[in-house]
Amino acid sequence: MPSRIEDYALLGDLQTAALVAKDGSIDWLCLPRFDSPACFAALLDDVDAGRWQIAPAGGRSVTRRGYRDDSLILESEWDTPDGTVRLIDFMPPRGEAPDVVRIVEGVSGNVPMRMELRLRFDYGSIAPWIRHDGGMLGAVAGPDAVWLTTTVPVHGQDMTTTAEFEVRAGQRVPFVLTHVASHLPRPHAVDAERALAGTEEFWTAWIGRSTYDGPWSAEVRRGLVTLKGLTYAPTGGIVAAATTSLPEQPGGPRNWDYRYCWLRDATFTLQALLGTGFVAEARAWRDWLVRAVAGDPAKLRIMYGLDGSRRLPEQTLPWLSGYEGASPVRVGNGAAGQFQLDVWGEVLDGLHLAREGGLAVTDTAWDLQCALLDFLEGHWEDPDNGLWEVRGPQRHFVHSKVMAWAGLDRAIHTVREHGLDGPVDRWRETRARIHADVCERGYDAERDTFTQFYGSQGLDAALLLIPRVGFLPWDDPRVTGTVEAVRRELCENGFVLRYRTDADGRVDGLPGTEGAFLACTFWLADALHGTGRTEEARDLFERLLELRNDVGLLSEEYDTDTGRFLGNMPQAFSMEAMVNTARHLGGASTKTSEGRQEQAF
């Protein structure tokens, strides 16, 4: 069985990522990109689906581990009866080819070690041919070839490459795994020690650009390093998570592929990056955004591939049993083709934030915004699938309408403050109509709260964002009433659900339940702070920080009954929410949270 979701650490080279468990096993790795088929897929089945383990002989869980400073260099240590050994795992920022480097270092004594490499291409379905060539071991199947270099003898047994060796104090034994296309010559061997020094220099220099000096600085830096690790450097896109099909309900069917770039994340990510000094990364994300959504605004997708590709067909992999039996295992994401009205507003909000944050204005970006606004004006009254990508009937979701309002609001501000051209009087009229419509049809005066959609009996954690985008001020009674309703109806053990899955006849059209959504719980901390309950906000934020695993990572959701992580891991939405809430509680300003409610009337 795979390890617990919360027991995984992240390695990355800014183009793909690996997950390493506490037993020294890499159980997930897609090569050469985040969205490529996995060559280690034990995470979603068992060891026969592929993994790479290095650990003391006999197998045992790590004694202690952590990242080296503010990097993605993972150091795991085992104390054994024979001595102490350290395993240094990392992926150098991409050079000629993707590399995974593992260095076994003897700390004390003389420790027997075992290495087990099970390569299975195409998500565990194909065992490759193995051959030796010039001191390297090569594994080839279809389009993929992986090469292993090490200084210890290896041998094959039962479709597995193994090595048994001892490491004494002061000794370092390197293992380097490199991927190339199968039609290319074998790659040049990477020098493990030089790669380690170069990787450490890279991360030291990168995090040194951070301008954040507020409270929780170590947590913020870890969040930023994780976001960088989820960045696809060639295009600037940021994936939602490194994995697919980690379940939102233990053993359930809510298993989705998150190895793509969601437009919804744009504003939150830009807030985190611009608010901590990473202007180059923010510019790369903004540029990816503009390229991805270029074209007919009516055909905007809610998510795109790493390179901006639009078609992400969803399929299942029946040969994988799923994480702890949660099936089906999915690759691709059928929600990519949904109509989610809020995305138009979020793209406009993100591009506005980039402009306000000092990123250079381009004619292309403004032309794109005007085209998106034209679409919003004609379609804001349409029902949609909402930000949670429900697979039930389309509804008039309140958050979707609020974000349509926000898109128009940002455009009006841009014309006024930056002198760009646009039909601002018409935009003001439409903005006012949306505001009035939401307040009339999306607010339940008897319950003193906004609702998930017009006429709904349910709530939605995204309602907490109403004041954050400036739709209403924080002290408006309708806002404070909504915050209290969310606390009353959507909280479990103090953590926030996205919505009640059984409300309104199962609005999402799916069976089962899910855990508390971590990003939404950070939003509640923001809302408590915004409504003047800062001490409660800080207490909730500290509780959230305590949920992080031993290396500072968060998944998408949390099971409040079992204390287990749920959903894909690590989750960019959770990490960027953590960074932004730390900034808000620490007194940082955010352009989109300052609220321009005087423009709404």
N, C-alpha and C positions, 0 to 999 in steps of 0.2 A: 504494500500500500504506500502511496505517497505520504510525505510529511504533512503536518498541519500547514495551512496556508500562511499562518503567522510565523512559521519557522523558516521562511525563505528570505534570503538576501538577494540583492540585485547586483549583477555585473553588466557593464555596457561599454560599447565603443562608439556611441553616437550614431549607430546605424542599426544595431540589433541589441538584444539583451539575453542574459542567462539568469536562471534562478538556481541558487545554491542552498541546499538544506543543511540542517545542523549535523547531519551524519557525513558531511563532506561530499554529497552527491549533487551533481548538476542534473536536475530532473527536467529542465526545460531550456531549449535553445533552438532558435530558428535562424537558419543561415541561407543567404547572406543578409537578409533584412528582417525587420520586426515581423512583417507579414508573410515571410517565406514559410514553406513547410518545415516543421520541426524535425531535427535529427535526434533530439532527446525529448521524448514525450511521456516519460514515466509519470509526470505530474497528472496526466489524464488517464492513466491506466495502471500498469505496474512496470517492473524493471525491464520486462521484455519489450516494452515500447521505446526503450533507449534511455541510457543515463551514463554518467561518467563519475565514478566515485573514487576518491583517494582518502584513505583513513587508516588509523592503526589497525593491524590485523585483528580479526575477531569482531570488529565493528562496535562502535559506541558513539553516543552523542557527544558533541563538542563540549569541552569544559567551559570555555569562554570564547567570545568572538566579537569583532567590531571592525568598523572601517578605519583605515589609517587616516587620521585627521579628517579633513573635509574632501574626501575622494570616494571613488568607487573601488578602491583596493581593499579587499576583504581579508582579514587575518583571523584564522580560526586556530585555537590551541586545544590540545588534548593532554591532560595529565594521566599517564598510565603507570602501572607498576614498574615498567622498564625505563621510564623517563618522560620528558615532555617534548612534544613535537608541535610545530607550527606549520599551517598550510596558508600560503599567500596566493590568493586568486584575484585575477583582474583581466580585463580586455583592453589592450592599448588602443587609444584613438586610431581609427582606421587608417592604415597605410596601404600597402600593396593588396592586402587581403585581410579578412577578419581573422583574428587570432584570439584564442583563449589560452592564457598562460597560468600555470599552476606550479608553484615552487614549494617543495617540502623542505622545511628547515629544522634541523635538530637543535633543540634548546638545551636539553640535558639528557644524560643516559644514552641508551642505544635502543631505539624503538623499532620493532618490526612493523612494516607497512604493507598495505595491499592496494593496488590500483586495478580497477575494473572498468573497462570501456566497452559499452554496448552501443554501437552506432546503428540507428534505424531511421533511414530516410523516409520522407513523405509521411510524417506523423506516425511513425512506428510501424509502417506497413511493409517496408523493404529492408532486408538485411543486405548490406553491400558485399561486393567481392573485396577481399583483403589481399594485399601484396606488399612485399618489402622492396625498397628501391633506394640505394645509396644511403643506407642508415636511417631512412624514414619508413614509416608504415603508412600505406595508402589504402583508403577505403573508397570504392567507386560504385555508384549506381545511378543510371540515368544521367541527369544533368549535373549531378553533384559529385565532388571528390573532397575528402577530408584527409589530411596528412597529420601524423603524430610524430613528434621528435622528442626523444628523451635520452638520458645517459644510462638508463638501466635496461637490462634485457626484458623483452616482452614476448609472450607466446599466446597462441590462439587456442581456445577451447570452447566448444558449444556456442559458436557464433559470437564469442566474447574474447576481447584482448585483455590479458591480465599481466600483472607484474607483482612479484613479491621481493621486497628488498628491506634493508635496515638503514636507518639514518641515525648517525651519532651526533653528539653535540658539536655545533659549528659547521656541520655538513649541510649543503644545499643541493637538492636534486630537482632539476627542472623538467616540466612536461609542457609542450606547446602543441596545441591543436589548431590547424589552419585549414580554412575552406577555400577552394577555388572551383571554377567551372570544370567539369570533367574533361572537356576537350583541350584544356590548357596544360602546359607542362607543370610539374610539381613546383611549388613555390620555394623561394629562398627561405632557409631556416631562420627564424627570429631568435636573436640572442635574448634569453629570458631576463637576464640581469639588466641589460641596457633598456629593454622594454619597460621593466619595472621603474627604473630611474626616470625614463621619459614620461611615463604615465603619471608618476607622482609630480613631476614638474608641471605637467599640463594642468592637473587639478589644483595645485597650489596657485598657479598663475590665474586660473579661471576664477576661483572663489575670491581671490584677492581683489577682484574688481567690484565686489559687493560694497554698496554704500550703506547697508543696513547696520544701525548701531543701537537699536532699541532692545527691549527685553526679549527673552527667549531666543537669543541670537544663535545658539548652537542648533536649536530646533529649526529655525528659519534657514540656516545654512544647509542643513540636511535636506530640507524640503527643496531648496533651490538646486542642489546637486542632483537630486532625484529627477526633477523636471528636466535638467540638462541631459541626464542619462536616458530620458524618454524622447529626446529630440532626434529626429532624422536629419543629420547635419547637411546632406546634399541639398535639401529643399527648405529646411527650417520648420517643417511640420513637426508637431508634437503629438505622439500617440496617446490615447486615453489610458492605456495600460499595456504591459508587456505580454499579456497572456490572453487566451481565449477559454471560455467555457468553465471557468471557476464559478461554482454555483452561488446564486443569491439565496437559495434555500437548500439546506442539507438534503442531498438525494433527490432534489427536485429538477424540473425542466427549465428553470429560468437561467439559462446558460448561454452567454453571448460572447461574440468575438469583439474585443476592444482594441485591436491592434491597428486602429485607424485614427484619423484626425477629425474631431467633432468641431463644427463651427461654433457650437454653443460655448465651448471652453475659451473662445478667443478673448473676451473681455476679462474674464477671471485670470487667465494666463498673463495677459498684458499688464493687468494691475500688479501681479506678483513680480514680473520682470522689471517693468519700468519703475515700480516703487522700491526696488532694491538695487538699481543702477545698471541692470543688464540691458542696455539700449540696443546693442548689436543683435542680441537674441530676440528682443521685441521687434526689431525691424525685420529680421528674417521671418518671424511668424506672421507679421503684417503682410510682407511680400508674398508669402505662401498663400495667405488668405485671399489676396487680390487675384493672384493667378488662378487659384482653385475655383473661385466663384465667377470668373469672367465668362461672359456669354449671356444667354437669355436669362434674365432674372426670374422668369417664371419656372425655369428648370433648375433652380437652386437646390442642391442636395444638403442634407443635414450633416453629412460626414463625407469625407473623401479619403482616397488612398494617400500614402506617404508622398507620392509625386503629384497629387491632385487628380488622380484618376477617379472617375465617377461611378463605375460599375463595380459593385462589391457583392456579387451574387452569393446568397447564403446556401450552404449545403451541410449535411451531417456526415460524420465519419463513424460508421457503425462498428468498425473493428476496435474502436476505443471504448472502454466501459465507462469513462467519465471519472472525474474526481470523486472518490469515495462512492462510486456508483451513480453519480448525478449525470443523467443523460437526457437528451442527446448531446454529443460534442459537436459544436458548430464551428465552421469557418466561413468567413464572409458575414455580412450583416444585412438582413432583409429590410431593416428599418431605414436603410440609406435612401430608399425611394419614397418614404412617407412625406406627407405635407405637414410640416410643423411651422406654423406661422411665426412663432417667437424667434426662429433663426434669422429671419430678415432683420428684425429689430436688433438682435445680438450682433450680427455682422456690422450693422450701422453703428451700434454702440462701440464695438471694438475699434473700428476705423476712426471714430471720433476720439476715443481715448488715445489712440496712437498719435493723432494730430495734436491733441492737447498736451501729450507727453513730450513733444518736441521732435517727433519723427517728421522728416521732410514731406511736405505736401506734394502730391503728384496730380496732374490733370486726370490721369487714368483712375486714380482712387476716387476723385470727386465725381467723375462721369459714372463710375460704377455705383456710387452711393445714390446718385440721382435716378439711375435705372431701377435700383432696388426700391426707392421711395415711390416711383411710379407704380410698381407692382403692389406695394403695401396699400397705397391709396385705393386700389381697385379690389383688394382681396382681404382687407382686415376684418370684414364682416363674415368671412367664410369659417366654417368649423374646421378643426384640424386634429392631429394626433397628439399634440401637446409635447412638452419637453421630455416627458418620461417615456415617449415612444410607445404609447399604448397600442395594443393590437386588437382592441375592440372598436366600436363605432367612433367616428370623429365627433368631437364636441366643441362647444364654444369655451375653451379653457381660458380662465381669467389671466393666468400668467402670459399666455400667448397674446392677448389683447394689450396687456400692460407693456409688453416688449414692443408691440407695434407702435404704441404711443411713444415709447422711449426712442425708437428709430426716428420718428418725425421730430421729436424734441431735440435730438442731437443735431439734426440737419438745420433746424431753425437757429439754434445757437451758433452753428458754424457760419451761416450766412451773416449773422449779426456781428460775430467776433472776428471773423477772418475775411470778410468781404467777398466771399464767393457768390456766384449767381445761382438763383433758384426761385421758384414760385412760392415765396415764403408765406404770403397771405393765404394761399390755398392750403399749404401745409398746416398753418395755424388752425384753420377751420377744421381740417380733418383730425388734428390732434385733439381739439376740443370735443368733437363728436365721439371719439374713442373714449375719452375720459368720462364723459357723461354716460355713455353706454355701459362701461364697466361699473361705475358707481351705482347705476340704477339696476342692472341685471345680474351683477356679480357679487353683490353685497347682500347678506341676510341680516336685516336689522333686528329680527327677533333673537338670533343667536349672537349678534354683535360681532360678525366676522365676514370677511370675504370667503367665497367658496371655491372648490376646485374648478368647477365650470358653471355656467349659467343654469340655475335650478338644481344644483347638486346638493346632496345632503352630506357630502364628504369634504374634506379639507386637502390641502396640498402644501407641502413645505415650501414650495416656490413662492407662496404668498408672502413669505418673510422678506422677499426681495422688493416688494412694492415701494417701501420708502427708500431702499438703497439705490434704486434707479431714479428717484426723484418724483415718482408719480403722486405721492402724498408725503407730507412732512412726518417726521418720527413722532411728534406729539399729537397727531391727529387721532381722535378717539377710535376711528375705524382701524387704524394701524395697531394701536395698543390692544384693542379688542381681538384682532386677528392673532397677534402674538400670544395672547392668553389662550385663545382657542387652540392654537397649535400645541401649546404646552399641555393643555388639558386632554386633547383628543388624539394627538399623533406621537406622544412621547411614551417610550417604554424604558423604565428604569433611568429616566433622564435623557435618553437618546432619541433622536427624531426619525420617524418613518417618513418616506417620501409621501405616502398616502396610505390609506387603509385599503388593502387589496380586495376586501369584501364589500366595500362601500358602493352604493349606486349600482347594484347588480353586477359587480365585478367590472369596473370601468376599463381595466386593462385587457380583458378578454383572455386571461391566462389563469390556469389553476394554481393553487398553492399560495404561499406567503413569501415574505422576504425579511431580511434583517433591517436594523436601523441603518440609515444612509448617513455616512460620516460627514460628507460635505454639507448636508442639510443641518446637521447638528452644529457645525461651525457657523452656519447662517443664523441659527438660533442664538449663539453667543454674540454675533454681531448685532442681532435685533435687541437683545437684552441691553447691550451697551448703548445702542442708539436710542433706546427708550429710557435711559437714565439709570439702569440697574447694573452698573459696571462691576460691582463686587460679585453679583451672581454670574455675570458674563465671564469674569476671570476664573471663577470656580469651575464653571462648565468647561472652559478652555483647558484648564489644568487636568480635568478628568479625561478629556479627549487626548491630551498628550500622553497620559498614562496608558492609553490603549496601544500606542505605537509598539512595534515589536522590539527585540533586543538591539536591532541596528537602525531604529528610528523610522521604519516604514509603516504605511497604512494601506489597507486594501480598500475596496469600495464600500463594504457594509460590515456590520458587526452584529453577532448574535448575542443579544443581551441575556439570554437564558444560560448559554453554555460558555460565554466569554470567548468565542471563537471568531476569527475573521471569516467573512464571506465575500464572494465576488472577486473580480480580477485584481491582480496584484503585481507590483504596486500601482496604485490608482492615482493618476495625475490630478483628477478632480479633488480628491481628498488632500493631496499634498499642497496644491495651490490654495485651497481653502484654508489650510493651516497657516500658510505664509501670510495670506491676506488678513486673517483674523488676528494674528500676532501684530501685524502692522496697525490694524484698527484699534486694538486695545492699547497699543503702545503710543497712540496719538498721531499716526501717519494719516495724511489726507489722501483721498482717492477722488479723482475728478467725477466719476460716475456716482459716487455716494454723497456728493455734496448737495444734491437735490435742487432743482430749479422749479419748485412747485408754483412759483409765482407766474410761470409761463403757461400753466395748465388751464388757466381760467380767462 
